[in-house]
């Protein structure tokens, strides 16, 4: 009867009627004597009890926890306090929590950022602070108030290779952005719903071609499909402007397929493999938190290209293409999901700039070798058509003989906008050859005047010699350098650029 009379939990309710183990820990916190030790991290038992107290809505226990954190000057609680600002904004923590957490943060850090969650996120990304013991599970329980699946993804016992403080909720539930699993396709001749100038992702495996319209993938961001018997996942992070085809066969694990976890890190989507519920980084192809995160795994990248439907169909008249009959009710019109974001110079979620030589959303094309990467501004590649270059001693040729793909779209949220949807760039190993543009976009000419054919798998010489395709990644500059901060930027891209800032890997 007492609980029913209370409009919301208060300290008496939590102590007399504990509803969970965290609330028992709250009672323990209040019962523990003050240590009196200044400027020293709280012992583990007290730190876990303090976290549990902060998980409550408000009351004496939370105030006691904050007092104890401030007395100890325990900066491990900076991360949890930033979480509480956001939780209050989202309505999963008390409305007064936001102000109290902000004041405590300013006292602990000396930063005057108020209740501005994005500013705290950017600042924290530039620090080397660590969270207190029990933080991952605490964060899982907190975000579990939005979707109970989140609690099962964030557990203290899981290995991890990232700072879990940098994981943020992306605004959707677990698999709230639904992946397409072996969706229907149609022959090119029946794709009357596509215009020639529309952007598509194109993939060829063992000579079998397939296209995936961007305006459909804007709503799904993940396709688990099979071409020529090869399972793969086309993982598309709309926020980072990157679509990457990953081989679904992982040594020591078997076949994997992915969904969208609902989480982001540095404005990049965290994929979740449905078998183990491990979180994977979309831009690196590595497991970062969960049962597989302590294994040296990396998804193999399959070559793909961003091009127009008309150009893809010209090159591959026998291609199939993803059908809009996906089984989901979505407005699959150009730009309906993200036209406003694609046209904007801003990011949707807070990201600390790792590098500043290019604008944050400049399009780049990147190659990786032996764990190191090199990037080229797409604008430079388009200006030269054919670029003979190298990376870590390996000679490459980059072919970009089309124009940037522009789309006149209309967002269901923000209205009409014209935006850049990427460009057609392919990379090949060139050996000792140097190439210039041929008479057609499908041809290159070597120094001896011989004509080579540009195919999806390789450059093919007149005598049948082939130079293999090298998978690359098209992305926004901010997205790529957030996870590859030591990327070498091609000198052509640095003319008049600003000096790079200190990078945090």
N, C-alpha and C positions, 0 to 999 in steps of 0.2 A: 504493500500500500504506500509506503514512503516513496519508493521509486516512481510509482505512477503519479504521485503529486508533484514530482520534480519535472520541470519543463525540459531540462537538459542535464546530462551528468555533471555533478559537481564533486568536490573532494569527498564529502560524506558518502555519496552514492558509490564512488569508486572504491572506497575502503571497506564499506559495510557489505557491498554487493559486488565483489570482483567478478567480471564477466570473462576475463581472459588472463593468460599468464602475464602479458605485459602489465596488467593492472595490479597483479600481485607484486610485480617488480616495483611498481610505483609505491605501494605500501612499504616495501623494503627500503626504498630510497629515503622516505620520510623517517623511518625508524633508525636508519644508520646514523651514527654520531658524525659530526663534522670533523674532518681530518685536520683542518686548520693549516694545512700546507699550502702556501701560496706559490703560484707560477710553476706548478708541476702537474703533469697529466693525471687525471683521475685513475685510480686503480681499476682493473677491468670490471670487477663486480659493481663498483659505483658508476662506471661509465655506462654499463648496460642498463643499470637502473635509471640513470639520467635520460637515456634514449627512450626508455619505456615511459617515463614521465612526460617527455616532450610529445609523445604519441597521443597523449590525452588531449582533450579539448582545451582545458584551462584549469585553474584551481591552484591550491596551495602546493601540490606536488610539483607542478610544472614550474612555479615560481621558485621553489626550493632547488630544483634542478638547475635553473638558470643562474641562481645565486652561486651555486657550487661551481658551475662551469666558469663563471667570471672570476670567482675567488682563485681558482686554479689556473686561470688564463689558458684554458685547454682549447687550443685552436683546432683540435680534431673535430670540434662540434660546429665549425664554420659550415661544412657541407650540409649537415642535417638542418641547420637554421635556414640556409638558402632553400632547402626543400620545403620548409614550413611556410616561407613566403609564398611560394608557388602553390602549395596545398591550400592556403587560405584563399588565394585568388580563384582556385578551382572549386572552392566550396567543400573540400574534404577535411578542412581544419577550421577551427573557430575564426570568425571574422577579425577578432582582436589579435589573433596570432601573428598576423602580418606585421603589425607595428612593433609588437614586442620582439619578434625575431630580428627585425631590421635594427632596432636600437641595440640589441645584444651583439649583433654582427659588427656594428660600428664601434662598439666598445672593445670588442675582441681584436679587431683588425686595424682600426684607425682609418678605415675607408669611410667616406661620407657618401654613400650611395642610396641611402634611404630605403624605400620599399620597392625600388626598381629591380625586379627580378632579372631581366635581361642583362643589366649592368653587372650584377653580382655573378652571373654565370660567366660572362666574358672575363671578369677579373679573376675568378677562381681558376679558370682554365690556364691562366698564366702563372699559377703558384704550384708549389710541390706539396701542398698540404695533403694529409691523409685523413680518412674518416675514422671514427672510433670503432672498437670491436662490436660486432653485431649490427653494423650499419646496413649491410645489404638486405638482411632479413627485415629490418625495421622499415627500409624503403619499400620493400615488397609488400609489407602489410599496409603501409600508408597508401600506395598506389592501388593496392587490392581493393580499396574502397571505391575505386572507379570500375575495376574489372577484376574479379577474383583470380583470373588466370595470371595476372601480373605477379601475384604473390608466389606462384609456383615457378616463375621464371627467375626471380631474384631471391636466392637463398644463400645463407652464409656459408654453407658447406661446399658450394660450387667453386671450382677453380675459375680464375679470371685473369685476363691479361690487360685489362683497362681499369681506369678509375670509375667505379660505379656511380660516383657522384656526378659524372658527366652525362649519364643516361637521363634523358628527359622524355616525358610523355608527349606523343605526337598528336594527341587530340582524337584518337580513334581507339576502339576496343581491340583486344587480341584478334587478329585476322579480320578486323573491321574493314580493312581494305582487302577485299576477297581476291585471292590468287585464282588464276584460270588453270585448271588441271586438264591437260590433253583436250583443249577446246576444239570446236568444229572449225574446219577450214574449207575454202571453196577454190576452184580453179580461177586463174586470172580472168578468164573470159566472163565469169559470172560475178565479178566484184564491181558491179555497177554503183555501189555506194561510195567508191573512192574516186577522187579527182587525181589527175596526173601529177599535180604539184604537191600533193599531201606527203608529209614525212612518214617514213616507215623504218623499222629495224629489219634488215635483211640478213638471213643466215643461210649458208649452204653447207650441208654435211654429206660427204660421200656423193656429191653430185646432185643431191636433192635440195631444191631451193624453197624457202618459205619466207613470207613477209608478215610483219606484225605492225599494223597501223598505230602510230603514237597516240592518236586521239582515243583509241580503245584502251591502250595500256595506261594512259593517264589515270584511269579510274581503277586499275587493278595492280599495276606496279610489279606484278610477278606472273610469269607463265611457266608452268611445269609441263614440258612437252617432250615428244620423241620424234626425231627425224632419222630415217634410215637405221632404225634400231638403236640410236644413241639417245639416252635420256639427258636432258639438260634443263636448266632454269635460266630464263631470261629475267634478270633482276634489274628493275628500273627504279632509280631514285629520282623522282621528279624534282626534289629540292636541290639536288646536286647536278641535275642535268646529265646523268650518266645511266646508260643501259648496258649491262654486261651479260654475256651469255656464259654461264658456268656449266662445265661438264658435271652431270649428276652422278658419276661414278667416282667414289672416293675410296682410295686404297685403305684397307683395314676397317672400313665402315660399311661399305656397300653402296647401294643406291640411296640417294638423299633427294628430297624435294622440300621446297621452302614455302613459307608464308610470311606475311608481315606481322611482326611482333606487336606493333603499336608503339614501339620505342624508337627514339632517335639518339644519335650521339654526334655532336657538332653539325647538326642539321643534315645528317646522313642516316638513312634508314638502317635499323638493325633487323636483319632477317632472322627467322627462326626455323630450324629444321624440325620437321614434325615428328621425326623418330625419337630424338633425344631431348627436344626442346632446348637445345643450345642456341644462344644468340650468336650470329655471325655478322661481321662487318661487310656491308655491300660493296665498298670500294676496294677492300683488300682481299676479300674471299677467305678470311681467316675466322675461326671460332674465337669469341672473345669472353664469353661468360656462360658457364653451364657445364654439363658432364663431359663435353669434348674439348673444353678450352685449355686443358693441360697437355694436349697432344699436338705435335708439330704438323698440323694439317693446313693445306691451302688448296682451294678449289682451282682446277685447271680452267683457263679461259679459252673459249672457242672464238674464232674470228667472226665478227659481225660488223655491220656498217649501217650508218644512218644515211638514208638517201630518199629520193622521191619515189612515189609509186610508179610514175611513168618511166623513170630511168631504170628502176629495178625490173619492171616488166619487159623493158626493151632488152636488157641483158639476159633475163631469164624468162622467156615467154611461157615456159612450162611450169612456172612457180605456182604454188598455192598461197593463199593469204588468209589470215585470221578473219573469221566471220563475226559480224556484230551480234549474231544470235548466240550470245554467251550464256544465256540462262539468267542473266542479271538485268534489272531494269535501270539502265543508266542512259543519260543523254549523250550518246557518242558523237557529238558534234565537235568540230575543230575548236580547241581551246576551252571547251565547256568546263573542264575541271580547273585549269591552272593558267589561263591566258594572262590574267592580271599579274600573277607571280612571274611568269616567263618574261613579261615585258618590263618588269620592274628591275631596278638596279639593287634592290634590297633583298636580304634573306628573310625567310619567314620566322626562323628561330635564331636565338642569339648564338653567334659564333665569334670566337676571338680570331683575328686575322693572323695567320701564321706567316704569310708572305704578302708583300704589297707591291711587287713589280708590275702586276697587272690588275685591272679592276676585278672585284670579287667574282663577278659573274661573266668574266671573259671566258670564251670557249677555248679549251686547250685539248690537244691530243697527246697522250702520254704512252711511253713504252717503258717496260721494266726488264732488267737483267740482273741476275745475282743479287736480288733484293734492293737494287738501286734503280731510280727512275729518272727519265728525262722528259721534258714537256716542250711542246711547240705551240705558240698561239695559232689557232686555226686561221685567223685573219692573214697571218704571214704565209701559211701553207697555201691558202687560196690565191694569194698574190703571185706565188711562184709556180703554181701548178705541180711541179715535180721538184722535190728537194732531196738531194744527195747528202747524206749526213752519217753520223756514227754515234754510238753510245757504248762506252766502256770497251772500245776497240772493235766493236762489231759494226760493219758498214750496213746501212739501211738506205732505202729509198722510200720516201713518203709521196703518195700520189693523191692529189686533191684537185681534180680538174673540173669541178663543178662550182656552182655558186652556193653561198649560204642559203639555207632553206628558210624562207619567210612565210609566215602563216597569218592570215587575217582571221582571228578567232574571236569568240565571244564567251566570256566566263558567265556561269550561272550566278556568280556572286558579285562580280565587279564590272560586267559589261564588256564592250568591244575593246580589243587590243591587238596590235600587230606585234609579233614577236619572232625571234630567231629560234628555229628548232634544231639547229646543228648543221652539219655539213658532211659531205661524203669524203672520208679520208681512209686510205688503206696503206699499210706498211708492209714492206718486203725486205728480206735480206738480199743485198745486191752483190755480195762477193767482191770481186775486183772491178766490177762494171760501174760506169757512170751513165746516167740516163738523162735524156731530154724528152719533152713531149712529142708524141707521134702525131700523125695526121688526124686521128680520131681519139676520143677519150679512152678507147679500149687498147691503145697502143703506146708503147714507149720505144725510143730509139737509143741504141748504145753508141759508144764512141766510134765503132767501126761502121755505123750506119745500118746495122741490122735491126729489124723490127721485132719487138717482143709483145706478146699478148698479155693484157691485164685480166687475170681471172680471180675468182674468189679464193682459190687455193694457193695460187702461185703466179709468178711471172714466167711465161713460157716462151723460150727462144725459138728461132726458126728451125733449129736442128733437134728440137724436143727437150733441150736442157731447161730445167725449171729452177727457179729461185723461190723458196717457200714464203708464204704469207706469215707475218708476225702479228699476233693479236695485240691490239692497242685499246686504249680507253679514251672516249670522248667525254669530257666533264667540264663543269665550271671550275675555274681556277681556285676559288676558296675551298670547294669540296675536296679536290684532289690534294691540295697542300695541307689541309687539316690533318690528313693521315700520312702524307708523304712530304713532310716539311723540308727535307733536305734535297728535294727534287732539283736537278739541274735544269735551268730554263735556257733554251737555245738562244744563242747570242742575237739572232735576228729578232727575237721577241723582246729584247731588253733595251732597244734603242729609246733613249729618253725616259727610261723607267726609273722608278724610285729605288733606292737601296733597300734590300730586304731587312726586315726586323729580325730580332733573335727568335729562332724557331724552337718550339717545344715539341719533340717527337711524340 
